[in-house]
């Protein structure tokens, strides 16, 4: 169950961080205004809080592993929100990142 909770927290963190950055992007680059920017700032703040809820207490490990989730999640966000079509190298890279998440976070440790 701790692994499922951890994965769910990574997914929520990715939605908040990537979504927050996307909202700011839309507000600034697509001229959608300050409400979009403000919503993005709030989402980014919530991301920072969600990251602290991971069961593992090692900040460096959590953020390192989250980096892989961020990479894969960003590509997925681009597909869903912007119609981006990743090429095979994007997909291979994202797969490597997710494999890294698995090793960093969920490999058995003897201690």
N, C-alpha and C positions, 0 to 999 in steps of 0.2 A: 503493500500500500504506500510506503514512503516514495517509491519510485514513481507511481502513478501521480501522486501529489506533486512531486518535483517536476514531472513532465507538464502537468497542467499549469503550474506556476510559470514555467518557461514559455508556454504558449500564450498565457495571459500577458506576460511581460513583453513578448514580441508584438502582440496586438497593440499594446499601449505605446511602446516606443516607436515602432514603425508607423503606426497610425498617427501618433503625435507629430512625428517628423513630416509625414505626408500632409497633415492638416496645415502645418506651417508652410510647407512648400506650396500648397494650394492657395493659401492666404497671400503669400508674397509673390510667387512666380506666376500664378494664374489670376492674380488681382481679385481674390474673393473677399478680402477684407480682414479687419481686425478680429472679428468673431471667430473666424477659422484659426487665426494665429493664436488667440487666447485659448481656444479648445485644445489646440496642439500643445501649448505650454502646460495645461492642466494634465493632459494625457501623459506627457513626459514626466511630470512630477509623480504621478501615480505609478508609472513604470519603476521609478527609483524606489518607491515603497514596496512594491510587489517583489522586487528582487531580494529584499531582506527577509521574506517569508520562506525562502528555501530551507529545507531541513538541514542541509550541510552548513556548518558555520564558517567555512573557509572562503572569505571574500574573493580571493584570487581565483580559486577553483570555480566558484559560481560564475564570475564574470568571464573567465576564459571559456567555460562551457557555453555560456549564454551567447558568446560571440558566434559560435557555430549555428545556434538557433537563429540568431539575427540574420546571418548570411542567407540561409535557406528561406527564412520567413520573408525577407525583403524581396527575393525573387518571386515567391508565391504572391505577395502583395501586389507586385507589379503585374503579374498575370491577371489577377482578379480585378484590381482597381484601374489599371491603365492599359490593359490589353497587350502587355509585353509578352513576347514569345522567347523564352530562354532557348539558347542553342545547347548542343550536347555538352559543350565545355562548361556552361553555366550549371547544367544538371550534374555533371561529374563533380565539379567543385562543391556544389551544395551537398552531394552525397558524402564527399570526404569530410566536410564540416560536421555533418550529422554523425558520422562514424566517430569523429573526434569527441563530440559531446558524449557519446556512449562510453568511450574509453575514460574520459576525464571524470565523468560523474558516477558511472555505474559499474565500473570494473571492481571486482572484489579486492579489498585491501586487507592486509593482515595486521590490523592494529588499530 
